[in-house]
Amino acid sequence: MEITKIKFDKNLTTVWYTKSDGTTTTESKVSCEEPRDPAFTKEADKLLPHMIEILELPSTWQYDDLTVTGVEFQHGDIGIGCAVNFYKKFPKFKSPLNINTPYVVAVLHSKELEHTLHRLQEHAAAFISGKREQADLFSKIEMTVIHGE
């Protein structure tokens, strides 16, 4: 299984992934409105210092004002890479500033970023397997799995 995309909305988490049996590759997604494991969100937030540095954004930006809303992964010959979507809230405005990074090859930036991406994918795989904020939610939730999207 290869995680290709993660999207965090306020009450909805969606993870896209592909599976291959050698001849056929199937793309699927899992969406759930139950609260996600807080460690999943914290791992995504660990991308923010890297993105601020890469984009040369002000170092004075507070991480509490930044929220990751999505990560797209690409797996290439030199390793894993990503594009990150996040926003910054400003007290003077009702709408946040949305930021979409260009594609970043992790190993060309730092081993720490590469490690964070791998840990984030582990959390996404656990999410697909049913891990949420609480231990056992399968009896209490409706989970949507859509194949071929």
Residue pairs with C-beta under 8 A, 6 or more apart in sequence:
1 17
1 18
1 19
1 125
1 128
2 17
2 18
2 19
2 20
2 73
2 75
3 15
3 16
3 17
3 73
3 121
3 124
3 125
4 16
4 17
4 18
4 27
4 72
4 73
5 14
5 15
5 16
5 70
5 71
5 72
5 73
6 13
6 14
6 15
6 16
6 44
6 70
6 71
6 120
6 124
7 13
7 14
7 15
7 69
7 70
8 36
8 41
8 44
8 67
8 68
8 69
8 70
9 69
11 33
12 31
12 32
12 33
13 31
13 32
13 36
13 40
13 127
14 29
14 30
14 31
15 29
15 30
15 124
15 127
15 128
16 27
16 28
16 29
16 149
17 27
17 28
17 29
17 30
17 124
17 125
17 128
18 25
18 26
18 27
18 28
19 25
19 26
19 28
20 26
26 147
26 148
27 147
27 148
27 149
28 145
28 146
28 147
28 148
28 149
29 145
29 146
29 149
30 127
30 128
30 143
30 144
30 145
31 143
31 144
31 146
32 127
32 132
32 141
32 143
32 144
33 141
34 132
34 133
34 134
34 137
34 140
34 141
35 132
35 133
35 134
36 127
36 132
36 133
37 123
37 126
37 127
37 131
37 132
37 133
38 133
39 123
40 120
40 123
40 124
40 126
40 127
41 68
43 116
43 119
43 120
43 123
44 68
44 71
44 120
45 63
45 66
45 68
46 116
46 119
46 120
47 68
47 71
47 82
47 84
47 86
47 113
47 116
47 117
47 120
48 63
48 66
48 68
48 86
49 63
50 104
50 109
50 110
50 112
50 113
50 116
51 57
51 84
51 86
51 99
51 101
51 104
52 58
52 59
52 61
54 101
54 104
54 109
55 99
55 101
57 99
61 88
65 88
65 89
65 90
66 86
66 87
66 88
67 86
67 87
67 89
67 96
68 84
68 85
68 86
69 85
69 86
69 87
69 98
70 84
70 85
71 82
71 83
71 84
71 85
71 117
71 120
72 82
72 83
73 80
73 81
73 82
73 117
73 121
74 80
74 81
74 82
74 103
75 81
76 105
78 105
78 107
78 108
79 105
79 106
79 107
79 114
80 106
80 107
80 114
80 117
80 118
80 121
81 103
81 104
81 105
81 106
82 101
82 103
82 104
82 106
82 117
83 100
83 101
83 102
83 103
83 104
84 100
84 101
84 104
85 98
85 99
85 100
85 101
86 98
86 99
87 96
87 97
87 98
87 99
88 96
88 97
88 99
89 96
90 96
90 97
104 113
106 113
106 114
106 117
107 114
123 131
130 137
130 138
130 143
132 141
